[in-house]
Amino acid sequence: MTWPTIDKDPARLLRPPNVADYDELRAGFCWEDARAALDGLPNGAGLNIAHEAVDRHAAGARAEQTAIRWLGKHDDVRDISYRELAELTGRFANVLEDLGVAAGERVFLLLGRVPSLYIAALGALKHRAVISPMFSAFGPEPIRQRMEIGEGRVLVTSRRLYERKVAGIRDQLPSLKHVLIVDGEDGTPPGTLDLEALLADASPDHTIAPTDPEDRALVHFTSGTTGQPKGAVHVHEAVVAHTATGRFALDLQDDDIYWCTADPGWVTGTSYGIIAPLALGVTMIVDEAEYDTERWYTILEEQRVSVWYTAPTAIRMLMKAGDEPRAGRDLSALRFIASVGEPLNPAAVVWGQEAFGLPIHDNYWQTETGGIMIANLAASEVRPGSMGRPLPGIEAGIVHRTGDDDDPGVEVEDAPDVEGELALRAGWPSMFRTYLDQDVRYARCFRDGWYLTGDLARRDADGFLWFLGRSDDFIKSAGHLIGPTEVEATLTAHDAVVEAGVIGIPDPMAGEVVKAFVTLYPGVEATDELMRDLHGFARKRLGPAVAPREIAVVDSLPKTRSGKIMRRLLKARELGLPEGDLSTLEGEPGTPGASDSRPGPAGPAEEAPS
Ligand code: 6R9
């Protein structure tokens, strides 16, 4: 079925959008101008994200405006003004200085969405440390891997998270010198420090030292196809793109109340859940709790949210909950809704129009791009199912790879409606600068001046881009990008498992969920007890967002002659799709279809959207 284009209802625009004329803005836009529109550190001392997001507002007309309205799990509320935020982050920067943490060293954050997370992130940026926020739902193994690759020097966490997830791996993290506990008022575990006490002793005044725009600011880990997560490195210059794209794609304006539902452990929750809104001086809502239909509608209504950035999984959960929880609510403050992270099905776009009088505006980007690249804009028509058009300053191409690793090239597709790989012309400010310690891998992402996204797409005759799928084996579940190898490596760490192959299977809520196929050691029986143990083993190590929802025991896994598990084939068989080119298939593969498959003990857990 084709979905009709949605034209904008001028009455619901409520005010003129930032981008009135897409073509005109695009034609006249350049990144140098966007950079010049920012404040910059005083006396030409460079560009620092925390200055743009905090200090300049604290020194100006917004000082007493609420920067962050925090909604606690237990219905406690805390408002933090830009002035307070400047002081709190100043204290944190001074704490790092007193601890002898050097500029460029890594500060890892393992916290729920509590005020300390935001204070530590921005305070560390003031100190010119490099921050790496992690999901608090991660298990010890993803935490250990990330802190090892990133050589974490400092970890900011809570007592409970430390005791449950870090204490047991601490001896495997030689570079970790300081663990700062945010809730240590009743004592801190051995080998950790009480952050509140340190903050109380520190001065709130902190002058940001000169910061080169190319200085490293953030490392965001993204799943790798070969097992190890990759640390995408971003620099302070990225704030140029965060602000410009926040204006264009999220239409953020002066007095907006903005709610980004993403956790900062995911790039969206940092770029658009911390940096962009604060740099643009709006008031942002932070909700500590996980998804809950009633709670979310109540937040939208009572907080008078005007701009809302969320994810397809969450939208689908709201759709599933029906109209009743929304009935009688006053959602008239809402003027713009956007979503990112996975394909937004046309029905969800249209549902927005019915439920709120506003379509959901899909946009597209990646950890590597640091900021939104392609978007449906406030003033423009929405074509349900399309990701929209490239933002000003972004050139998107549909390309075909040519040559090989020794002679890499691309052929750019000019014709409309032809499938190819989505590529972006390199050079926007929030583009990642490398993968930590993996310069070669980084270099392989670029060809002929294009950054290759690994996503397949087509462009229609009017320049709208349509997502078609990924060109690799990654799984996108409830917005989380999951590398199959990470999951396979954990499963094979279980005593009973010989080999594992992991794929994503379609799920009406989460887009995809993780399914694993495993082979067992001879003589080991796939009893209920073993399966329960295996699910628990994976959940404990990987966390519920990454662990497989289903595990199937098979006699053997299809492999290439070179021994690589053919996930593509596992998937084709699971979904009853054509098996494609089997020329590299080795021997007689097992048949996953005939397997012993059952859901995890928690049943089809509806994972909280990220
Ligand atoms: C921000 C973020 C990136 C991958 C990306 C693509 C998928 C993101 C999408 C989308 C369809 C959209 N993706 N936005 N797919 N429509 N609007 O998601 O970063 O976690 O690195 O994931 O997510 O496959 O390549 P990240």
Residues whose N, C-alpha, C, O or C-beta is under 5 A from the ligand:
A	BS01	6R9	T222 S339 V340 G341 E342 P343 L344 D362 N363 Y364 W365 Q366 T367 M387 T453 D455 F467 R470 G479 L481
